């Protein structure tokens, strides 16, 4: 991969390949889409972890509440 393309891709700058070079533009767009997809996956993975943690906390709270009821 062209280093200038790699820098534009991962540094998130607004400089794009020349419109006169359709191959570079296609590669740039493809790699940018892949990078965006990876970022979206990381975000969704984090949201799932937060949701699962909240669910487990609620389940633990239910268990504590049930346990208190049995002791009475």
C-alpha positions as CSV (number, residue, x, y, z in Angstrom):
1,X,0.0,0.0,0.0
2,X,1.2,3.5,-0.8
3,X,2.4,5.1,2.4
4,X,0.6,8.4,1.7
5,X,-2.6,6.5,1.2
6,X,-2.1,4.6,4.4
7,X,-1.4,7.9,6.3
8,X,-4.6,9.5,4.9
9,X,-6.6,6.4,5.8
10,X,-5.5,5.9,9.4
11,X,-4.8,9.5,10.3
12,X,-8.3,10.5,9.2
13,X,-7.2,13.5,7.2
14,X,-9.5,15.0,4.5
15,X,-7.0,14.5,1.7
16,X,-8.2,12.1,-0.9
17,X,-6.5,10.4,-3.9
18,X,-6.5,12.3,-7.1
19,X,-9.7,11.9,-9.2
20,X,-7.4,11.2,-12.1
21,X,-6.4,7.9,-10.5
22,X,-9.5,5.7,-10.2
23,X,-7.6,2.8,-8.9
24,X,-6.1,4.7,-6.0
25,X,-9.6,6.2,-5.3
26,X,-11.2,2.7,-5.3
27,X,-8.5,1.3,-3.0
28,X,-8.8,4.2,-0.7
29,X,-12.6,3.9,-0.5
30,X,-12.5,0.2,0.0
31,X,-9.9,0.4,2.8
32,X,-11.7,3.3,4.4
33,X,-14.9,1.3,4.4
34,X,-13.1,-1.6,6.0
35,X,-11.6,0.7,8.7
36,X,-15.1,2.1,9.4
37,X,-16.6,-1.4,9.6
38,X,-13.9,-2.4,12.1
39,X,-14.6,0.7,14.2
40,X,-18.4,0.0,14.1
41,X,-17.8,-3.5,15.2
42,X,-15.7,-2.3,18.2
43,X,-18.4,0.1,19.2
44,X,-21.1,-2.6,18.9
45,X,-18.9,-5.0,20.9
46,X,-18.5,-2.5,23.7
47,X,-22.3,-1.8,23.7
48,X,-23.0,-5.5,24.0
49,X,-20.5,-5.8,26.9
50,X,-22.2,-2.9,28.7
51,X,-25.7,-4.3,28.0
52,X,-24.6,-7.8,29.2
53,X,-23.1,-6.3,32.3
54,X,-26.3,-4.4,33.0
55,X,-28.4,-7.5,32.5
56,X,-26.2,-9.5,34.8
57,X,-26.5,-6.8,37.5
58,X,-30.2,-6.9,37.2
59,X,-30.2,-10.7,37.5
60,X,-28.0,-10.5,40.5
61,X,-30.3,-7.9,42.1
62,X,-33.3,-10.2,41.5
63,X,-31.4,-13.1,43.1
64,X,-30.6,-10.9,46.1
65,X,-34.3,-9.9,46.4
66,X,-35.5,-13.5,46.1
67,X,-33.0,-14.6,48.7
68,X,-34.1,-11.9,51.2
69,X,-37.7,-13.1,50.7
70,X,-36.9,-16.7,51.5
71,X,-35.1,-15.8,54.7
72,X,-38.1,-13.9,56.1
